[in-house]
Amino acid sequence: MDLIQFAIGAFKTRPRNAHQIANILIEFIGPAAAAVESYFTALQRGLDEAGAIHQVLLCGRYCDLFQKRAGEWRIAERTVVYDWVEDQTPPAASESERFGPRRPIGASHPEDLIYVLKKACTSSEL
């Protein structure tokens, strides 16, 4: 099974996850190479061995070597540096209770608003 199919299957069966990438620093070290540092924050939830929801907050950096190949920049090497790992107690309240009047609430494919917007744009003439 390829990574994409695995990830889609995981998102369908697991609780909400979040992953943000920010503060991207790019330093060109040659005409076809660059050192790139990107900070990440990830909130991951999943079921533990007993079937209970486990939640962990991860913060760190992706330290990447990019190379330009056939005119496209690609990651040639990646090292994940962990700056913070914290096990957390998942909230007991439902998403509707926690989010209150804030709508829409993010969802997985194909229910998330971005997929609805993309479908509407491709099915109508703009």
N, C-alpha and C positions, 0 to 999 in steps of 0.2 A: 504494500500500500504506500502511495507516495505521501509526502508531508502535507500537501494541501488537503487531500481526502481525509487524512488523520485529523487535521485541525478542524475541518468542517464537522466531522463526527464528534469531536470533543466539545465543540461549542454547542452542539445540539443537545448534549446530555449533561453538561455541567452547569453549575451556577455562574452568575455574572463574573466576568473578569475585566480588568482595565489595564491598558499599557500605553504610556505616553513617552515620547522621545522629544528632548529639548536641548537647548544650548549646544548646538552642533558646531564644532570647530574643525575647519578644514585647512590643512597646511600642505601645500604642494611641495613635494620633495624631488620632483623631476617632471618632465613633460608628460609622462604616462604613469605617474605614481603620486599618491597623496596619503598622508596620515590623517585619520579622521577620528575625533573623539565625540561621542554622543551620550548625553546623560539620559537615563531612563528611570521611570517609576512604574512599578507593576504591582497591581493588586490581584492576586490569584486565589481562586476558590476551587475546591474540588472535594470529592468524597475521599475520606480516609478508609483504612482497611475495615473499620466497623460500620461504614456507611454514613458516618456523620460528616457534616460540612466542615472542612478545614480551610482557614484563611491565612494568607501570609502576604506581608508587604515587603517588596524588594526594591532597593534603590541601588544604582550603580552606573557604570559606564561601559559602552561598547568602544573598544579601542580597535580600530579597523585599519587595514592597509588596503587601499583601493588601487586598482590598476586599470588603465585604459586599454581595452582589447577590441580590435575590429571597430574602433570608433565609439565604443560604449564603456562607461565607467562601471566597474563591478568590484564587489568585495572579494579580495584575494585571500585575506586572513582576518579572523575575528577572535579577539580575546574579550571575555566578559569579566569585568572587574566589579566585585560586589562591595558597595560602601555601606549598605544597611540591609539587614534581614530581621524581620519582626513577625513572630507568630501572633495572630490576633484572634479575638473572639468574634465570630460573625454576628451581626445584629440579629436579634430575635424577631423584630417587627418585620412585617411583609414590606415589599417594595412600595406598594400603594400607601402604606402608613408612613414610611420613611420619606418618600418623595412629596407627599402632600399634594398641593395643587400644581406642582411643577410637571408640566406635560409638554411634549411627549417624553416618555421614558425610553431610553435606548433599548434595543433588542438585537437579537441575532438575525442573520440572513434567513429568510427574505423579508422579515417583518419590520426591520429597522427603517426609519424614515429615509435614509439615504437611498436604499433600494427602491422604495416607493417612488421617490423623486426621479430616480434614473429610469424606472419603468415608465413613468408618466411622460418623461421627455422623449423616450424612444418610440412611444406609441402615438405621439402627437407631432404635428409639424410645428416647429418653432420659427 
